[in-house]
Amino acid sequence: MAKRIRCAIYDRVSTEIQVENGLSLDTQKELLTDYATSHGYEIVDYYADEGITARKKLQNRKDFQRLLNDVRQDKVDLILVTKLDRWFRNVRDYHNTQAILEEHHCNWKTILEDYDTSTADGQLKINIMLAVAQNESDRTSERIKIVFEHKRRLGEHVNGRPPFGYMIVNKKLRKDPDKRAIVEDFFNQYFGTMSKRKAIEYVQITYGDRAPSPQAMDRFTRNEIYCGRRGTDLHYCEPYISPEQFRFIQETCSSRTYHSTNERYIFGQLMKCPYCGATMTGFVKKHKCSDGTISRYKRYRCSRKFDRHEIGICITESVIEDYMINHVNSELSRKIFEIKTGIPKIIKTDQVPRIRAEMDRLNNIYMKGRMSEAEYDRQYEVLEKNLKKAEQERSESEEDYLHIAKTLSGNWLDIYLALDPEHKNAFWKKVIKEIVLSKETHKIDHIEFLSCGCGK
């Protein structure tokens, strides 16, 4: 008896296709199953990607990747799809996938269209149809981008569901009165403890089932909408925090490491390895004394020491704390003196307004059809990088450090010494950007202060 052909059924829909043509996943599945059964094929499995548009990369189609993995394991002889555009939408994806299929002697077939990959004419027809489909997809994308850009210029929200804490009123974002307190409490807790993890735990305990997921709360600290901005629009919506606070969060959260134990370290995330730039992490060192007792003390080392480089720095927490207590005020005074005397750097012209104006000009050119989508994306990406750099290179002034001088005044040391390690860590994160270590001496070289802290 002849071997039955092992058949895989693949279907994909985007929201638009499902609404316009009625080719839902269920419809495609029924058509493909009937076809496979009538031809005596053995159905190996069903593979479906729902809500995936044609412009998504193939690696973003989870079931498509699962199908290719089964092909690589020689589990499939034939792949059935309804139409070519459910399978591919550009020539490059077709040829990359076809190479895998040919290597494992797997064919594919569309049941509602006639394509044949076994002849030169059939291959030519596929390439022509894919080129047409790709052009149609690109033109649709350009039209959508122009419409969306116009809506953004009007201050309208165009990206589906609003972020947590906001609601859509007259096509614009407004604070949601039912969720507003949750977002505000999250930021208050974050700036009080300087810990994203603590802020998330606080909201979960306080609000229970009403609390958003940890992933959603993590986005509070990364989405610039929460400071009222979006791209070049500085007044996109009502903010929960100021732009200075948002920038402060990006600086303090740029490198985070979390420990599997409940140990609390005073200087966590405040030092980087001078050899590789990785964050220094804390660990507990145990030492057996001559009298038989075990002493414990905390040290810091590079988080990549064991897999990136053999040479590394280990420094004891008590040594760091003694240095900070004895030198933080004198180093702050020296920093302010350097600013007053103009030693650190020449005052630069603020480039932010110029770059934002250039981004607006680029949007206008693209909306008028005078620039291709690829060139627009390339230039816009460059301007975004320049904007971020310009915002970070703002000129320093004495006022940028007054909040630190205020924190380190009066009886601050008595208050500090009464804190536990967790709150000591929060104290330093409000005033210190980094404790810089020397590669030559393996000791503290100097302190870099937060010129724009949440206390401003």
Secondary structure, DSSP 4 states (H G I P E B T S, - for coil): -PPPPEEEEEEEE-HHHHHHH---HHHHHHHHHHHHHHTT-EEEEEEEEES--TTS-GGG-HHHHHHHHHHHTT--SEEEESSHHHH-SSHHHHHHHHHHHHHTT-EEEESSS---TTSHHHHHHHHHHHHHHHHHHHHHHHHHHHHHHHHHHTT---SSSPPTTEEEETTEEEE-TTTHHHHHHHHHHHHHH--HHHHHHHHHHHHGGGSPPHHHHHHHTT-GGGGT-BTTBTTSS--SS-HHHHHHHHHHTSS----SSS---TTTTS-B-TTT-PBEEEEEEEEE-TTS-EEEEEEEEETTHHHH-S----EEHHHHHHHHHHHHHHHHHHHHHHHHHT-S-PPPP--HHHHHHHHHHHHHHHHTT-S-HHHHHHHHHHHHHHHHHHHHTPPP-GGGGHHHHHHTSTTHHHHHHTS-HHHHHHHHHTTEEEEEEPTTTSSEEEEEE-SS-TT-
